[in-house]
Amino acid sequence: MSNQLGKRYQCEKCGSEVLCIKAGEGEAVCCGVPMQVMQPKVLPSAD
């Protein structure tokens, strides 16, 4: 699986977060396990 430009990745073990600034082959790894893509946060509407 390749890294996705602009996506944030988080380690499930230690909670470290990284931001992908250059897409490419491979995967982000921390604490010996692949990092998971974080879901975007829902912002409140300004209505």
PDB file of N, CA, C, O and CB in Angstrom:
ATOM      1  N   MET A   1       0.849  -1.179   0.000  1.00  0.00           N
ATOM      2  CA  MET A   1       0.000   0.000   0.000  1.00  0.00           C
ATOM      3  C   MET A   1       0.889   1.235   0.000  1.00  0.00           C
ATOM      4  O   MET A   1       1.894   1.279   0.710  1.00  0.00           O
ATOM      5  CB  MET A   1      -0.963   0.002   1.222  1.00  0.00           C
ATOM      6  N   SER A   2       0.529   2.227  -0.784  1.00  0.00           N
ATOM      7  CA  SER A   2       1.344   3.436  -0.850  1.00  0.00           C
ATOM      8  C   SER A   2       0.825   4.502   0.103  1.00  0.00           C
ATOM      9  O   SER A   2      -0.345   4.499   0.486  1.00  0.00           O
ATOM     10  CB  SER A   2       1.374   3.980  -2.276  1.00  0.00           C
ATOM     11  N   ASN A   3       1.715   5.412   0.479  1.00  0.00           N
ATOM     12  CA  ASN A   3       1.330   6.537   1.332  1.00  0.00           C
ATOM     13  C   ASN A   3       0.564   7.546   0.496  1.00  0.00           C
ATOM     14  O   ASN A   3       0.880   7.753  -0.676  1.00  0.00           O
ATOM     15  CB  ASN A   3       2.574   7.198   1.993  1.00  0.00           C
ATOM     16  N   GLN A   4      -0.436   8.171   1.088  1.00  0.00           N
ATOM     17  CA  GLN A   4      -1.288   9.115   0.385  1.00  0.00           C
ATOM     18  C   GLN A   4      -0.935  10.545   0.783  1.00  0.00           C
ATOM     19  O   GLN A   4      -0.895  10.881   1.966  1.00  0.00           O
ATOM     20  CB  GLN A   4      -2.768   8.826   0.675  1.00  0.00           C
ATOM     21  N   LEU A   5      -0.682  11.369  -0.212  1.00  0.00           N
ATOM     22  CA  LEU A   5      -0.315  12.760   0.009  1.00  0.00           C
ATOM     23  C   LEU A   5      -1.393  13.503   0.790  1.00  0.00           C
ATOM     24  O   LEU A   5      -2.574  13.440   0.448  1.00  0.00           O
ATOM     25  CB  LEU A   5      -0.061  13.454  -1.321  1.00  0.00           C
ATOM     26  N   GLY A   6      -0.978  14.209   1.842  1.00  0.00           N
ATOM     27  CA  GLY A   6      -1.892  15.025   2.641  1.00  0.00           C
ATOM     28  C   GLY A   6      -2.644  14.272   3.721  1.00  0.00           C
ATOM     29  O   GLY A   6      -3.423  14.879   4.456  1.00  0.00           O
ATOM     30  N   LYS A   7      -2.437  12.972   3.840  1.00  0.00           N
ATOM     31  CA  LYS A   7      -3.134  12.182   4.859  1.00  0.00           C
ATOM     32  C   LYS A   7      -2.304  12.113   6.130  1.00  0.00           C
ATOM     33  O   LYS A   7      -1.074  12.130   6.083  1.00  0.00           O
ATOM     34  CB  LYS A   7      -3.434  10.761   4.340  1.00  0.00           C
ATOM     35  N   ARG A   8      -2.985  12.035   7.260  1.00  0.00           N
ATOM     36  CA  ARG A   8      -2.322  11.858   8.553  1.00  0.00           C
ATOM     37  C   ARG A   8      -2.400  10.387   8.938  1.00  0.00           C
ATOM     38  O   ARG A   8      -3.416   9.724   8.727  1.00  0.00           O
ATOM     39  CB  ARG A   8      -2.971  12.760   9.655  1.00  0.00           C
ATOM     40  N   TYR A   9      -1.310   9.896   9.505  1.00  0.00           N
ATOM     41  CA  TYR A   9      -1.223   8.515   9.948  1.00  0.00           C
ATOM     42  C   TYR A   9      -0.948   8.507  11.447  1.00  0.00           C
ATOM     43  O   TYR A   9      -0.219   9.362  11.950  1.00  0.00           O
ATOM     44  CB  TYR A   9      -0.119   7.739   9.168  1.00  0.00           C
ATOM     45  N   GLN A  10      -1.532   7.536  12.167  1.00  0.00           N
ATOM     46  CA  GLN A  10      -1.367   7.461  13.610  1.00  0.00           C
ATOM     47  C   GLN A  10      -0.969   6.050  14.016  1.00  0.00           C
ATOM     48  O   GLN A  10      -1.472   5.065  13.475  1.00  0.00           O
ATOM     49  CB  GLN A  10      -2.659   7.886  14.329  1.00  0.00           C
ATOM     50  N   CYS A  11      -0.044   5.972  14.991  1.00  0.00           N
ATOM     51  CA  CYS A  11       0.388   4.696  15.556  1.00  0.00           C
ATOM     52  C   CYS A  11      -0.636   4.267  16.602  1.00  0.00           C
ATOM     53  O   CYS A  11      -0.988   5.044  17.489  1.00  0.00           O
ATOM     54  CB  CYS A  11       1.822   4.804  16.180  1.00  0.00           C
ATOM     55  N   GLU A  12      -1.112   3.027  16.494  1.00  0.00           N
ATOM     56  CA  GLU A  12      -2.104   2.536  17.454  1.00  0.00           C
ATOM     57  C   GLU A  12      -1.487   2.241  18.814  1.00  0.00           C
ATOM     58  O   GLU A  12      -2.196   2.236  19.820  1.00  0.00           O
ATOM     59  CB  GLU A  12      -2.777   1.285  16.916  1.00  0.00           C
ATOM     60  N   LYS A  13      -0.167   1.992  18.864  1.00  0.00           N
ATOM     61  CA  LYS A  13       0.483   1.662  20.138  1.00  0.00           C
ATOM     62  C   LYS A  13       0.833   2.904  20.954  1.00  0.00           C
ATOM     63  O   LYS A  13       0.455   3.003  22.121  1.00  0.00           O
ATOM     64  CB  LYS A  13       1.742   0.852  19.884  1.00  0.00           C
ATOM     65  N   CYS A  14       1.558   3.860  20.344  1.00  0.00           N
ATOM     66  CA  CYS A  14       2.052   5.003  21.115  1.00  0.00           C
ATOM     67  C   CYS A  14       1.313   6.313  20.838  1.00  0.00           C
ATOM     68  O   CYS A  14       1.494   7.286  21.571  1.00  0.00           O
ATOM     69  CB  CYS A  14       3.505   5.196  20.834  1.00  0.00           C
ATOM     70  N   GLY A  15       0.479   6.353  19.784  1.00  0.00           N
ATOM     71  CA  GLY A  15      -0.292   7.552  19.491  1.00  0.00           C
ATOM     72  C   GLY A  15       0.424   8.595  18.656  1.00  0.00           C
ATOM     73  O   GLY A  15      -0.127   9.669  18.418  1.00  0.00           O
ATOM     74  N   SER A  16       1.648   8.308  18.203  1.00  0.00           N
ATOM     75  CA  SER A  16       2.382   9.254  17.355  1.00  0.00           C
ATOM     76  C   SER A  16       1.617   9.490  16.061  1.00  0.00           C
ATOM     77  O   SER A  16       0.977   8.583  15.529  1.00  0.00           O
ATOM     78  CB  SER A  16       3.809   8.734  17.052  1.00  0.00           C
ATOM     79  N   GLU A  17       1.693  10.732  15.558  1.00  0.00           N
ATOM     80  CA  GLU A  17       1.029  11.090  14.310  1.00  0.00           C
ATOM     81  C   GLU A  17       2.046  11.643  13.332  1.00  0.00           C
ATOM     82  O   GLU A  17       2.980  12.338  13.732  1.00  0.00           O
ATOM     83  CB  GLU A  17      -0.097  12.113  14.556  1.00  0.00           C
ATOM     84  N   VAL A  18       1.870  11.335  12.032  1.00  0.00           N
ATOM     85  CA  VAL A  18       2.713  11.888  10.982  1.00  0.00           C
ATOM     86  C   VAL A  18       1.815  12.377   9.854  1.00  0.00           C
ATOM     87  O   VAL A  18       0.716  11.858   9.657  1.00  0.00           O
ATOM     88  CB  VAL A  18       3.743  10.833  10.465  1.00  0.00           C
ATOM     89  N   LEU A  19       2.287  13.377   9.116  1.00  0.00           N
ATOM     90  CA  LEU A  19       1.585  13.914   7.964  1.00  0.00           C
ATOM     91  C   LEU A  19       2.403  13.581   6.737  1.00  0.00           C
ATOM     92  O   LEU A  19       3.597  13.879   6.696  1.00  0.00           O
ATOM     93  CB  LEU A  19       1.350  15.450   8.092  1.00  0.00           C
ATOM     94  N   CYS A  20       1.794  12.973   5.741  1.00  0.00           N
ATOM     95  CA  CYS A  20       2.491  12.597   4.508  1.00  0.00           C
ATOM     96  C   CYS A  20       2.609  13.824   3.615  1.00  0.00           C
ATOM     97  O   CYS A  20       1.600  14.371   3.171  1.00  0.00           O
ATOM     98  CB  CYS A  20       1.746  11.442   3.766  1.00  0.00           C
ATOM     99  N   ILE A  21       3.843  14.260   3.349  1.00  0.00           N
ATOM    100  CA  ILE A  21       4.068  15.425   2.497  1.00  0.00           C
ATOM    101  C   ILE A  21       4.626  15.041   1.133  1.00  0.00           C
ATOM    102  O   ILE A  21       4.818  15.901   0.274  1.00  0.00           O
ATOM    103  CB  ILE A  21       5.010  16.393   3.180  1.00  0.00           C
ATOM    104  N   LYS A  22       4.889  13.740   0.930  1.00  0.00           N
ATOM    105  CA  LYS A  22       5.351  13.250  -0.369  1.00  0.00           C
ATOM    106  C   LYS A  22       4.824  11.831  -0.545  1.00  0.00           C
ATOM    107  O   LYS A  22       5.202  10.928   0.201  1.00  0.00           O
ATOM    108  CB  LYS A  22       6.924  13.293  -0.480  1.00  0.00           C
ATOM    109  N   ALA A  23       3.947  11.634  -1.535  1.00  0.00           N
ATOM    110  CA  ALA A  23       3.354  10.321  -1.768  1.00  0.00           C
ATOM    111  C   ALA A  23       4.390   9.378  -2.359  1.00  0.00           C
ATOM    112  O   ALA A  23       5.335   9.819  -3.014  1.00  0.00           O
ATOM    113  CB  ALA A  23       2.133  10.430  -2.700  1.00  0.00           C
ATOM    114  N   GLY A  24       4.216   8.083  -2.129  1.00  0.00           N
ATOM    115  CA  GLY A  24       5.121   7.108  -2.699  1.00  0.00           C
ATOM    116  C   GLY A  24       4.807   5.711  -2.237  1.00  0.00           C
ATOM    117  O   GLY A  24       3.910   5.497  -1.423  1.00  0.00           O
ATOM    118  N   GLU A  25       5.555   4.755  -2.765  1.00  0.00           N
ATOM    119  CA  GLU A  25       5.380   3.354  -2.383  1.00  0.00           C
ATOM    120  C   GLU A  25       5.911   3.140  -0.974  1.00  0.00           C
ATOM    121  O   GLU A  25       6.735   3.914  -0.487  1.00  0.00           O
ATOM    122  CB  GLU A  25       6.097   2.413  -3.382  1.00  0.00           C
ATOM    123  N   GLY A  26       5.438   2.096  -0.329  1.00  0.00           N
ATOM    124  CA  GLY A  26       5.850   1.800   1.039  1.00  0.00           C
ATOM    125  C   GLY A  26       4.754   2.185   2.003  1.00  0.00           C
ATOM    126  O   GLY A  26       3.648   2.541   1.595  1.00  0.00           O
ATOM    127  N   GLU A  27       5.064   2.111   3.284  1.00  0.00           N
ATOM    128  CA  GLU A  27       4.077   2.451   4.288  1.00  0.00           C
ATOM    129  C   GLU A  27       4.755   3.040   5.511  1.00  0.00           C
ATOM    130  O   GLU A  27       5.916   2.744   5.796  1.00  0.00           O
ATOM    131  CB  GLU A  27       3.253   1.225   4.671  1.00  0.00           C
ATOM    132  N   ALA A  28       4.020   3.877   6.229  1.00  0.00           N
ATOM    133  CA  ALA A  28       4.525   4.453   7.466  1.00  0.00           C
ATOM    134  C   ALA A  28       4.447   3.380   8.553  1.00  0.00           C
ATOM    135  O   ALA A  28       3.412   2.737   8.729  1.00  0.00           O
ATOM    136  CB  ALA A  28       3.715   5.735   7.871  1.00  0.00           C
ATOM    137  N   VAL A  29       5.555   3.194   9.282  1.00  0.00           N
ATOM    138  CA  VAL A  29       5.627   2.178  10.331  1.00  0.00           C
ATOM    139  C   VAL A  29       6.145   2.820  11.610  1.00  0.00           C
ATOM    140  O   VAL A  29       7.085   3.614  11.577  1.00  0.00           O
ATOM    141  CB  VAL A  29       6.537   0.990   9.901  1.00  0.00           C
ATOM    142  N   CYS A  30       5.532   2.474  12.730  1.00  0.00           N
ATOM    143  CA  CYS A  30       5.959   2.949  14.040  1.00  0.00           C
ATOM    144  C   CYS A  30       5.765   1.801  15.023  1.00  0.00           C
ATOM    145  O   CYS A  30       4.788   1.059  14.918  1.00  0.00           O
ATOM    146  CB  CYS A  30       5.160   4.232  14.485  1.00  0.00           C
ATOM    147  N   CYS A  31       6.669   1.649  15.964  1.00  0.00           N
ATOM    148  CA  CYS A  31       6.588   0.582  16.978  1.00  0.00           C
ATOM    149  C   CYS A  31       6.492  -0.801  16.333  1.00  0.00           C
ATOM    150  O   CYS A  31       5.934  -1.723  16.927  1.00  0.00           O
ATOM    151  CB  CYS A  31       5.377   0.811  17.896  1.00  0.00           C
ATOM    152  N   GLY A  32       7.030  -0.949  15.127  1.00  0.00           N
ATOM    153  CA  GLY A  32       7.047  -2.232  14.448  1.00  0.00           C
ATOM    154  C   GLY A  32       5.757  -2.619  13.750  1.00  0.00           C
ATOM    155  O   GLY A  32       5.658  -3.728  13.223  1.00  0.00           O
ATOM    156  N   VAL A  33       4.758  -1.734  13.729  1.00  0.00           N
ATOM    157  CA  VAL A  33       3.488  -2.033  13.059  1.00  0.00           C
ATOM    158  C   VAL A  33       3.131  -0.890  12.104  1.00  0.00           C
ATOM    159  O   VAL A  33       3.489   0.260  12.358  1.00  0.00           O
ATOM    160  CB  VAL A  33       2.347  -2.253  14.104  1.00  0.00           C
ATOM    161  N   PRO A  34       2.424  -1.199  11.000  1.00  0.00           N
ATOM    162  CA  PRO A  34       2.010  -0.137  10.065  1.00  0.00           C
ATOM    163  C   PRO A  34       1.080   0.866  10.748  1.00  0.00           C
ATOM    164  O   PRO A  34       0.237   0.498  11.566  1.00  0.00           O
ATOM    165  CB  PRO A  34       1.308  -0.748   8.832  1.00  0.00           C
ATOM    166  N   MET A  35       1.248   2.128  10.397  1.00  0.00           N
ATOM    167  CA  MET A  35       0.392   3.180  10.952  1.00  0.00           C
ATOM    168  C   MET A  35      -0.920   3.226  10.188  1.00  0.00           C
ATOM    169  O   MET A  35      -0.962   2.906   9.000  1.00  0.00           O
ATOM    170  CB  MET A  35       1.099   4.560  10.898  1.00  0.00           C
ATOM    171  N   GLN A  36      -1.989   3.621  10.863  1.00  0.00           N
ATOM    172  CA  GLN A  36      -3.326   3.673  10.280  1.00  0.00           C
ATOM    173  C   GLN A  36      -3.655   5.095   9.819  1.00  0.00           C
ATOM    174  O   GLN A  36      -3.260   6.070  10.459  1.00  0.00           O
ATOM    175  CB  GLN A  36      -4.376   3.181  11.297  1.00  0.00           C
ATOM    176  N   VAL A  37      -4.383   5.204   8.701  1.00  0.00           N
ATOM    177  CA  VAL A  37      -4.821   6.506   8.191  1.00  0.00           C
ATOM    178  C   VAL A  37      -5.870   7.059   9.139  1.00  0.00           C
ATOM    179  O   VAL A  37      -6.818   6.363   9.502  1.00  0.00           O
ATOM    180  CB  VAL A  37      -5.386   6.393   6.734  1.00  0.00           C
ATOM    181  N   MET A  38      -5.697   8.321   9.541  1.00  0.00           N
ATOM    182  CA  MET A  38      -6.658   8.968  10.431  1.00  0.00           C
ATOM    183  C   MET A  38      -7.830   9.499   9.613  1.00  0.00           C
ATOM    184  O   MET A  38      -7.643   9.955   8.485  1.00  0.00           O
ATOM    185  CB  MET A  38      -5.986  10.114  11.235  1.00  0.00           C
ATOM    186  N   GLN A  39      -9.028   9.442  10.170  1.00  0.00           N
ATOM    187  CA  GLN A  39     -10.217   9.978   9.515  1.00  0.00           C
ATOM    188  C   GLN A  39     -10.297  11.477   9.778  1.00  0.00           C
ATOM    189  O   GLN A  39      -9.922  11.933  10.858  1.00  0.00           O
ATOM    190  CB  GLN A  39     -11.503   9.260  10.014  1.00  0.00           C
ATOM    191  N   PRO A  40     -10.784  12.255   8.802  1.00  0.00           N
ATOM    192  CA  PRO A  40     -10.912  13.700   9.020  1.00  0.00           C
ATOM    193  C   PRO A  40     -11.892  14.013  10.140  1.00  0.00           C
ATOM    194  O   PRO A  40     -12.878  13.303  10.338  1.00  0.00           O
ATOM    195  CB  PRO A  40     -11.358  14.392   7.737  1.00  0.00           C
ATOM    196  N   LYS A  41     -11.608  15.089  10.868  1.00  0.00           N
ATOM    197  CA  LYS A  41     -12.504  15.507  11.948  1.00  0.00           C
ATOM    198  C   LYS A  41     -13.664  16.303  11.364  1.00  0.00           C
ATOM    199  O   LYS A  41     -13.475  17.093  10.439  1.00  0.00           O
ATOM    200  CB  LYS A  41     -11.741  16.349  13.012  1.00  0.00           C
ATOM    201  N   VAL A  42     -14.853  16.099  11.898  1.00  0.00           N
ATOM    202  CA  VAL A  42     -16.026  16.832  11.467  1.00  0.00           C
ATOM    203  C   VAL A  42     -16.045  18.157  12.197  1.00  0.00           C
ATOM    204  O   VAL A  42     -16.006  18.200  13.427  1.00  0.00           O
ATOM    205  CB  VAL A  42     -17.327  16.028  11.727  1.00  0.00           C
ATOM    206  N   LEU A  43     -16.105  19.240  11.437  1.00  0.00           N
ATOM    207  CA  LEU A  43     -16.152  20.567  12.021  1.00  0.00           C
ATOM    208  C   LEU A  43     -17.598  21.040  12.139  1.00  0.00           C
ATOM    209  O   LEU A  43     -18.428  20.703  11.294  1.00  0.00           O
ATOM    210  CB  LEU A  43     -15.326  21.553  11.183  1.00  0.00           C
ATOM    211  N   PRO A  44     -17.908  21.810  13.167  1.00  0.00           N
ATOM    212  CA  PRO A  44     -19.271  22.315  13.292  1.00  0.00           C
ATOM    213  C   PRO A  44     -19.570  23.329  12.185  1.00  0.00           C
ATOM    214  O   PRO A  44     -18.678  24.044  11.727  1.00  0.00           O
ATOM    215  CB  PRO A  44     -19.484  22.954  14.679  1.00  0.00           C
ATOM    216  N   SER A  45     -20.806  23.379  11.774  1.00  0.00           N
ATOM    217  CA  SER A  45     -21.175  24.327  10.722  1.00  0.00           C
ATOM    218  C   SER A  45     -21.254  25.723  11.311  1.00  0.00           C
ATOM    219  O   SER A  45     -21.454  25.888  12.514  1.00  0.00           O
ATOM    220  CB  SER A  45     -22.524  23.935  10.063  1.00  0.00           C
ATOM    221  N   ALA A  46     -21.095  26.727  10.459  1.00  0.00           N
ATOM    222  CA  ALA A  46     -21.122  28.116  10.891  1.00  0.00           C
ATOM    223  C   ALA A  46     -22.485  28.751  10.619  1.00  0.00           C
ATOM    224  O   ALA A  46     -22.599  29.974  10.534  1.00  0.00           O
ATOM    225  CB  ALA A  46     -20.021  28.908  10.190  1.00  0.00           C
ATOM    226  N   ASP A  47     -23.503  27.927  10.484  1.00  0.00           N
ATOM    227  CA  ASP A  47     -24.844  28.451  10.183  1.00  0.00           C
ATOM    228  C   ASP A  47     -25.418  29.219  11.331  1.00  0.00           C
ATOM    229  O   ASP A  47     -26.537  29.725  11.238  1.00  0.00           O
ATOM    230  CB  ASP A  47     -25.781  27.337   9.815  1.00  0.00           C
TER     231      ASP A  47
END
